[in-house]
């Protein structure tokens, strides 16, 4: 595979899962500076991107369903075939590939085998093919949040559920894997914390005051990817690194959401079931990005 790039041209970047919560933020943050290849499960969802951000006609669109790739693996006894090989061929000229494909917590138990393939196997297949040209995201849910926090890159993984286990298996180190936790706006489905909160007008909601979190917004993740791709000599090309911001409780998160979006609801602090999945690091990598505080990140959404 040849990655030839003319410095006078925009770099080509493939976003896998471009209509998801992370993918749509990557599109919004990168569409002006890069030639994008939008890889989506269903091209009928591309108008959602167009309505919110515009300019999708200026970028290439490819349909790829990871579930069909999983079916290929079953029929071909574990060897890449069909859909995945066609994807590789379609992305042969991409300077970078960002993997934002994943089965999220609410859907992880519907088909456990498929969850393990998409979250645990597919990242390694992508990394084996694209190497240092792949940026992959993983999650703080590989830790149980009960002991050992804050967790650095050398902390033993302790996934408490099927989702966490599936993600813990999909953390290749022969590409650039960024472990974090994200919050952001969605185009559809609305299963994340922020979109849920935006529907709570006039209600009383619980905010977990002893659930501690130091993740980032999807917009901030897009900014980080942009910095890495625009000046790659400044950053690690392979390995697993933690990316995080300031620590807040889930209760404090809701207060910040309320302030930003003006949601008229009552937020009641809840103190049961302590949980602390905050991240730390043994590297200087995270400091290179000058990540905003949580409140600053939300104000930018």
N, C-alpha and C positions, 0 to 999 in steps of 0.2 A: 504494500500500500504506500502511495506517494502523497506526501502533504507538501505541495509546492505552493508558495504564497507570494504574490506580487505585493510589495509594501505600498504601492499606490492604490491598491484595491482594498475594499472592506474585507475583513476576515469572514469566513463562512462558519456559522455556528448552528449546530443541530440541537433543538430542544425536544427531548423525548417526553411526551406527556404534556404538550403545550397548552391544553385547555384545563388542566388541573389547577389546584390552589397555588402550587409553586410554579407550574409551567406558565400560567397566564401572567404572573408577576415577572418572570424571566422575559417573556415576550415584551411586556410593557417597558422594561428597563433596558432591553438590548436592541429593540427594533430599529432605532435610528442610527446606531453605530456599527451594526453588523448585517451581513446578508444571512438571513435566518432560514433554516430548514425546519418547518414545524411538523413534528411527527405526532400524529393524533390517532387515537383508537377509532374515531368515527369522524369523517370529514364534515358530516352534517352539523358538528358542533363548532366549526370554525367561525360561522356567523356570530357566535357569542363573543369571540375575540374581536371581530370586526366592529360590532356595535359598541363595545366598551372602549377600544383603543384605536381602531381604524388601521389602514395600510396593510392589511393581510395580503392584498393582491400583489404587493411588492416582494413577497417572500414565497419560497417554495413550500408546498404542502404535500406530505406523504402520509398515507394511512398504514398503521401498523398496530395490530392487536396482539398483545403479549399472550393472551389466552390461546390464540391460534398457534403461536410458536410453541407453547406448552404441548398442544396436541401433536405437533410435529415431533417433539421429543419422545412422546409416548409411542408413536407409531414407528419411529426410527431408532428405538432402543437407546435413547440418550445422546444421540449425535445431532449437532445443529443441522437444520434442513429448512427448505421452503421459505417461510416468512422471515426468519432471522437472517438467512443468507441474502435474501433480496434486500433487506434493510441495510445490511453491511455494504452491499454494492451501491445502494442509493446514496450512502453517506461517504463514499470513498474520497470525495474531494473536500470534506469538512475539515476545517482547522481544529475545531473543538466540538465535542459532543457532551451535552449536559443531560444526565439521566434524572428526570423528574417523574419517572414511572414508578408507581408503587401501589400496593393494596393497603389502604388505611385501616385504622383500628375498627371503625364501625362495620367494615365488610370482611375483616380478616378471617372470621370463623365460618363464612358461608361456604367456602371451598378451600379447606386447609392446604391441600396439595398444591392448588394453584397459587395460594398465598406464598407458600415456601418457594415455588418456582420463580415467581415474579420478584419477590423481596430478597430471596436468598441465593438463587441460582443465576438469574439473568444478569445481575451486576457483574458477576465473575466472567460471564461470557462476553459482555461488553468490554470489560477491562482487558481480557485476553486479546481482543481484536484491536481496540483503540489505544490501549496503553496510556501514556502520559497525556494523550489528547482527550481523555475522558475525565469529566468532573462528576462525581457521584455524591449524593447526599444520604446520610444515615441519621440515626435518631438517638436521643437520650433514653429512649424506652428500652435500650439494651441493659439498663440498670434498674434494679428494683426500687431504688429511692429510700430504702430502709436503713442501710448502713453503708459506710465507706465514702460518703459524700464529703466535699465535692469530688467528682470523678475526673481523673485525668486520663490520658491516652493509655497509661499502663495499668489502670484499675481493672480488676477481673470483672468480666461481664456477668450479670445476674438477671437475665430477662425473666420477668414474672408471669408472662403470658405468651400465647401463640404468636401474637404480633411482634412482641419484643424478640422472641426467639428467631422468627423468620428474618427480621432485620439484622440480628446479630450474626447470622450466617452469611449475609450479603454485604460484607465490608472488605472489598479487595484493596490490597495495598500496592498493586502494580499500576494503579492510576491515582488520581487525586481524590481521596474520599474525605468529605467534610462531615463530621458528626455534630449535630446541633438539634434544636427543636424550633419549629417555625409556627408563626401565626400570620394570617393574612386574609384578604378578600377572596371570595370564590365566585366563579361564573355561574355555577349551578350546584344542586345537591345540598349545599349549605349544611355540612356536618361538622364544621370546625367551631372552635370556641367563639371566635369573633362573630361569625354569621349567626350563631345561636343567640348570642347576647343581643344582637340588633333586632331580634324578633320579640324581645321581652318587654316592650313598652307597656306600662301600666301594671306590671307584675312585680312580685317579690321574688328575688333570686338569691341563692346561696353563693357566697364567695369563700373559697377555702383559704383561710388565713394562715394555715400551716402547710400549704402546698407551695414549695418554693421552686422557682423557675428562672432560668437566665438565658433563654433562647433569643431568637431574632425574628424580625418580620421577613416575609417573603421578598419584600422590596429591598431590604438590606442584603439578603442573600444574592439577589440579582446584582446589586452594586458590587459585592465581593467578587462574583464571577467576572464582572466587567473589568475590575482591577487586575485580576489574575490574567485574563486573556489579553489585555492591552499592554501589559508589561511582564511577560512570563519569566524573564530573567530574575525578577525580584522575589519570586515565590518558589516554594517546593513544587516539583512536578509530579511526584508520586508520594504515597504514604497516607496515613490517616491522621487527621488533625481536628482538634476541637475548636469550634467557632461559637462565641457566646457574647452576651452583653451583661448589663447590670442585673442583679438579682431582685426579683419582686415575688410577692405571693400571688396566688390566683385571685384573691380578694382585691389586692391592689391593681391587678390587671383590669378587673372589671370597672374599678373606679376610673382608671385612665380611659378605657373605652367609653364610659359614660360621659366623661368630660369632652372627649373628642367628637363623639357622634350625637350628643345631646339626647340620649335615651332616658326618658322619664320613667324610671323604675326604682324600686327599693332594693338595695344590695345589703344583705344580711351576712355578717361574718360567721363562718362555720369553722369550728376548731377541732373536729374529730379527724381521725385517720391522717396522721402526719405523713408527709411525703416530700422528699428532697432529692430531685434529680439534677441539681445544679452541676455544671461542668467547670473544670479548671484545665490547666494544660502544663505540660513540661517543655513546651516549645515557645518560641517567640512569634510564631506564625500569626496567632490571633491579634497580637498588638500591631501588626503591620497595617491593619485595616482601619484603625481608629473608629471602631463601631460605636454608634450612637447609644445613648441610654434608652431604656425601654420607652419612656414617655416621649422622647424625641423621635424615636422610630414610628410610634403610633401617630404622632402629629404629622408625619410625612405621608401617611396613607391617604 
